[in-house]
Amino acid sequence: MRAHVDEEPFRFALFVHLIRRLAGSAVAFAIAALLPESADGAAAFPTALYQTLAKTAGMDVCAQARHESALTAAQAVFAVGVVHLRSGVTVYTAQDADPCLSHAVNGPLLAFVASGSGRYRQVLSTGVMSGKFGADGSLVTIENDSAIAEYRTTYRFDGSTYAVVSEEIVNKATGVAKKIDVPIHFARGTSSTTVSGNVTRGFGDSYVLDAIAGQTMSVVVHPKAGRPVSVSIYRGSGADTLLVFAGTSPSWRGKLPKSGRYKISVDDSGAAPAAYTLTITIEYRKSQ
């Protein structure tokens, strides 16, 4: 028999949660009373998970600001939900819906599955503006980046965790989307490739490739119509990020300091699209 599917959008769950939290409003109370409790999954959300949410980073500060215990604050500021996947797995979701954690931009979004004996295993932890879970195991999140663009990430539950399937940057004004961190591949027998694109202020391109310490990499940018674009080269991510180069020079060549993944970003400061081509070459060391 096909499992029951709860397809209430997660955004609606946030709306329900906020409506119920409007204090001193008879109208809000009346609206909330008409909404089914199952819409946000609060009735089915395990108490043990609320206790886990109470340990979320920043919850102590939030609790102090609200003059509540961490557990009471977690029950108030998280919009929770239950998603029944077609595979038979039940996913418990929680997203912050209060400025004390999200600061009205991106807030924590968490997901858990039961692991037996009353225990639960975390299968997702990210920071987003909104997220929509699907009964097919999909999840699409929106993360604010700037006034110009936002990030859209698609996940898929693989039975163990919500794994990233694709990441895009979306222009808020036009709705145009493009992939971020596009992998660079060299054709067999070659060590160079050329890519092209269009960038505007706050809506750039990014490419990634793996390289070995000691190899020499060259990057040559050919802006069209003579309009320069800026190029940045990084290694690593997060606290381990190393800026290798940044500027509007048409070319860069250097020996790579460490092995690992390198990221090349192309940006522009103008509002009109700036077209370019970018040639990347890795010079392999010949054996002595």
N, C-alpha and C positions, 0 to 999 in steps of 0.2 A: 504494500500500500504506500502511496506517495505521502511523504511527510508533510505536515502542515507548514505552510510558508507564510511568515510574517513579513510582508513587503512594505511596511510603513516606512517612509523615508526618514533618515536620521535627522534631517533638518526639521521635520515636523515634530520629532521628539524634542528637539531643542525649544521649539515654539511652545509646546505643551508645558515644558519645564518652566520656562520664563513666565508664562501666564499664571501658573500655579503659585509662583513666588511673588506675585504682585500683592503687596500687603495693603490692607485698608481699602480695597476696592470691591464693592458689592458686585459690580459688573464683572470684574475679573473672576470673582468666586463663582458667579453663575455660569460663566463660560467654562471654567475648569470643571465644574460639576457635570457638564454635559459631555465632556471628553472621556472616552473609555480609558480606564487605568492601564490597559494593555498597550495603549499607544506609545507610552514611553517605557514600558516594561518594569516600572518601579516595583510593582507587586511581586514580580517573579525574580527580581534581582537579589542574589544571595547576600545575607548579612556579612558573611565572611569576606566578600569582595568589597563591601563598603569599608571594612576594616583595612583591607589592602589599599584602597583609595586614600584612606586617612594618612597613609605613610608616603603619599605622593610628594615629590619635592615641592617645597613652598607651601604645603598645607598648614604647617605650624604658624607661619606668618599670616596666612589667610584666616586661620582660626582665631588668632589674637586680634586681628582687625575686626572680626565679627563678634568677639567676646563669647566664643563657643569652644567646645572641645573639638579636636581634629576630626573625630568621627561624625559629630553633628554637622560640622562644616562640610565634610565630604558628602553627606547625604543631601545637603542644601545646594551645593555649587555644581555637582555633577549631574548631567542629564544622562540617564541610563536607559538601556534598551536590551532586548533579547531578539536575536536573529536565528531562525531555524533554517539551517542549510538543507538543501535537497539531499545531501549526502547523509543526513541523519544527525550531524553534529550541531549542537546548540552553542552559539557564540554570545557571550555577555559583553556589551559595549558600554563605555562610559566616556563622555566628553565634557570638559569643563564648560560651563555656561555662565561664568561669573568673572567680572573684570579683575578680581583679586588674584587670579592665576593667569588669565589670558591677556589682561590689559587691553581688552577689546580688539585684539588682533588675532594672534595664533595661540590656541590653548591646547593642553594635552588631550590626546585621543588614545584610549586604551581598549584592548579587547582580551578576553579570557575564554578558556574552555575548561570544562571539568576534567580533572585528572584522576578521579576516584577517591573514595574515602573522605568525601567532603572537602577535597582540596581542588585548587584551580591553578591553571598554568597560563601565564601571560603569553599571548601570541602576537601582540602589536603594541607598540609605544611610539607615538609620533606627536608632533605639534602642528595643528592645522586650524583654519577658520571653520571648516565644515567637512563632513564625511558622509558618504552614502553607502551603506552595506547592501549587498545583493544576496538573494537566497542561493545563487549559483556559486557563492564563495568569492565574489568580486567585492572590491572596495575602491571608490574613487574619492580622493581628498583634494581640497583646495587650500593652498597655503598662500597667504599674502606675502608679496615680495616688495612692492612699491606702489605708488599711485599709478604707475604705468602698466605693470605686469603682475601676474600671479602664477604660482606653480600648480600644475594638476598632475597628481600621481595616481596610477592605477596599480592596485595590488590584486593578488589571487591567493586564496587560502589553499595551501598545498597539503593539508593534513597535519602539518606541524607548526606552521606560522603563516602570517600574511606576508608574502614575498613581493617585492616590487617587480612589476611587469614592464611598465614604461613610465617615463617622466617627461613632462612637457612644460614649456613656458607659454603663457597665454597673454596676448595683448588685450587689455581690458576694453580699450576703445573700439577695436576692430573685431575682436573674437578670434583672430588668427592664432593658431597654435603651431609650435614646432618643437621637435625633440631637443632635449638638452644632453650634454655629454655624449655626443655621437661618436661611436668607435671609429678610429682610423685603421684601415686595413691596407696593406701593401699587396699588390698582385704578386703571384709566385715569380720568383727570380728578380724582383725589383725591390728597391729600398726607398722609393719616393712615390708620393701621390699628391693629387691636387683636388681641392674641394672649393665650393663657391657658395655664396649666400648674400643676403641683404640684412643689414642691421640698422636700427634706429636707437635713439637715446632710451636706455632702460630696457631694450628688447634685443639683446645680442645673441651670438652663437657660441657654442662651446664644443670642443672635441677632446677626446681622450685617447691615449695610446700607452702601451707598456714599453719600457726601455731599460737598458742595463747601464750601471755606473761605468763611466769611462767612454761610452759611445758619444759620438759627436752628432748633434742634431742641428739642422738648419731650418729656419722658417722664413719664407719669403711671401709677403703679401702684395698683391697687385690691386690697389683700389681703382675702380673704374671712374671715368670722368675726372681723374686727378684729385678726387676728394679723399684725404687720408682717413684711415680708421685706426683705432688703437688695438694693440695686441698684448695680451698678458700670458705668461707661461708659469704654471705652478706644478709642484710635485707634492703628493700627499693630500690630506684633507684634515679638517678640524684643526686641533692644536698642532698637528704635525705639518701643516701647510708651509711650503717653502716657495717664496716668490723668486723665480729664476730670472724673469725679464718682464718689463712693462714699459710701453712707449708707443710712439707712432712711426718709428723707424721702419722703412720698407723691408728690412731683412735683419735676421739675427742668426748667429751661429756660435755654438759653444759646446764644451764638453759637459756631459750630464754628471752631476755630483753624486747621485744615488740611484740605485735600482728601484723600480716601482712604476706606478701609474703617473703619467704627466697629463696635465690639462691645459689646453690652449683656448683662451677666450678672445673673441673678437667683438668690439663694441664701437659705438659712435656717439657723439655728443649732439648730433642734429636731429631734428624732428622728421625730416624727409629721409626715405630709405637710401642707404649707401651700399652699393653693390661692390663685391670684391671677389677675388680668387686667392686661395692660400695654398702654397706648395710646401709640403713637409717632407724632409729627407733625413734618414738615419744612415750615418756612415759606419758600417761595420768594420771592426778592427780585423785586419788580416793576420793570420798566424805567422809567426816568425820562422 
